[in-house]
Amino acid sequence: MTILIERDLGTDGIAYVQQCLRQAQGLSSKLLELPLTSGKAYAPIPERTSVNRAKSFNEGGLITRHETNVWLVEHLWNLWQIEGDGTLVLQDIWAKPSDPAAQRTHSKKFFNNANVYYFLEEDDTNVSAMESTIRSIASYLLVAVFTGYVIRDSDLLPDRLVGHEIIDALARATKEVFVSAYDQEGLVIWRR
């Protein structure tokens, strides 16, 4: 297993996160209202990776998806320990609530207008659940947040619809934003 370190990406990383968020509506567009330039962008990458290579966000072959998912699950566990509570929310920027795939998947999910969101609670976060949830997403671009706003599967109505106030609350309480990079094999993360 490759050891991954957090490499600071500076303003290039922040610009990449903003570029990814501009590709969607819903939660992604609400995240653009956050003070992104006052945060920090980084990527979990192999320790001997140069800064120039780390900023080649569209070039794959740096790490594997599985290594990224293992890192992400461990990272989320650390966030839950620090924050005490929270939810990982993944936006499927291509899917619509009426899409058969979005209806068929067994992953935890909710809908707002024309947007599909999957989520993981602390108790069900493991590498298998993470990879299964990511496979449920139709979009090539992964957009996810770790938010202090707690969503519980048991609190959702049967139609799984949530109002704009929930989307606003998720964005306001966001601690970190995750977007896919390195040909969908890795992540760039923005931290508040």
N, C-alpha and C positions, 0 to 999 in steps of 0.2 A: 504494500500500500504506500502510495506517495504521500510524503508529509507536505501539507499545505500551510502556507503562512499568509497573513493578511498584508497585501501590498497596497500602499497608499497610491491612489490614481490621480489625486489632485483635481484640478478643474476639468481635465479631460474626462475623468470618470463621472463627474457631476453632469457634464454636458451629455454624455452617453445615456445616463439615466433619464435625463429630461427628454432626449430624443425618443427613447423607448416609450415613455409615458405619453408623448404626443400622438402615438399611434392608436390610442383608444379613448373611449368616453368613460362615463361612470366614475368609479373609484380612481382610475388613472388620471383623469382630468382634474379631480379634486386634489390629488397629490401634487399636481403642478402648482397649486396655490400655497403649498408649504414653503418655508424659507430654505429651499434646497441648497442655495449657494452658501448658506451659513453652516451646512453640515459637512460631512466627510464622505468621500467615495473610496472604496477599496475592493480588491478581489482576492479570494482565496486561491492561491496558485502555488506551484512548486517553488521551493525556496531559492533555487538558482536561476529563476526567470528574470531576465532584464526588464527594466522599466519600459523600454520601447516595445518589447514583446508583450508585456502586460497590457499595454494600451492598444494592441491590435485586436480590438474587440470582435471583429468579424472573422478572424482566422482561428480555425480549430486545431486540434492535435496537441493542445497544451495539457489537458487532463481528461479523464473519462467522466461521463455522466454519473456513473455509480460513485466515483470518488467525490464528486461534488455533492451528491445526495447524502453520503455518509457524513461529510463535513457539515452540511446544512442541518441535519438532524442533531448532531452534537452541538452545533452553534445554537440551535433553538432551545435545546435543553438548558444551556447556559443562560440564555435570555430569560427563560421561565424562572430559573433560580434567582436571577438578579431582579427581575420585574415583579415576580410573585404571581402574576396573572397575565393573560393575553391570549391572542388567537393568531394563527397563521392563516391569511386569506390569500388565495390565488385567483386572479381574474383570468377568465378565458376570453380574450379579446375578440375572437372570431365566432364563438358559439352564441346561439340565441336560445332562450328558454324553451322554445318550441322544437328545437333540434332533437331528433330521436336519440342521438348519442348523449345529449345532456340529460334527457329524461331516463335513459336506460342505466347510466352509471350508478353504482352503489356508493360512490364517494359522498361525503357530507357536502351539501351544496345549498345555495340560496340564490334567488333571482331578484333583480331590480330593473324594471323597464326591460330593455333589450339586452341586459347583461347577465352573464352566468359567472358565479363565484363558487369556488370550492374552498373548504377550510379544514384545518386540523386543530383539534384541541390538544392540550398538553398530554392527557392520558393516552391518546392514540397516535402519538408521534413516534414513529420508528422508521427505519429505512424502507421496509416493505410498504408501509402505508404511504410514505412520501412518494415512492416510485409509482405506486398504483394511482395516486391522486394526479401526479404529473402526466401519466399516460392518459388520464381522462380528458386532459386539455387538448382541444383541437388546434389551438393557435401554435404557431412556430415560436412566437415570442412569449416567454414566461414573464409575467408581472405578478409579484407577490409582495405582501407586507406582513411584518410582525407588528401588531397593534395592541395597545393596552386595553382596547375595548374588547370585552369578552362576548363571544357568540357561543351559545350552547345549542347543540342539535335539539335538545329537548324543549328549548324555548321557541323554536320556529313553528309557525302555523303549518298545517298540512300542505298548503299551496307553495310554501317555502318563499313567498314574496316578502321583501322588506322594503320599507319606505326610504325616501331620500335622506331622512334624518339619520338613519343607521349608516348610510354611506358617508355622510358628513362626519359622523362620530368616529367611524373607522379611520378616516383620513386625519382628523384632528389628533387622534391618539396614536398615530403611526410612530413607531420607534425606528424601524428600518424598512427600506424598500429593496427588493431583490429583482433584478432583471437578468434574463439569460444573455450570455455572451459566449465568445469563443466557439462559434458554430453550434450553439445550444449545448455545449458540453460543460460550461462553467457559468459563473455568476459575476455580476458587478453589483455591489451593495452600497446603498446610501444610508448613512447613519446620522440621526439627528444630533 
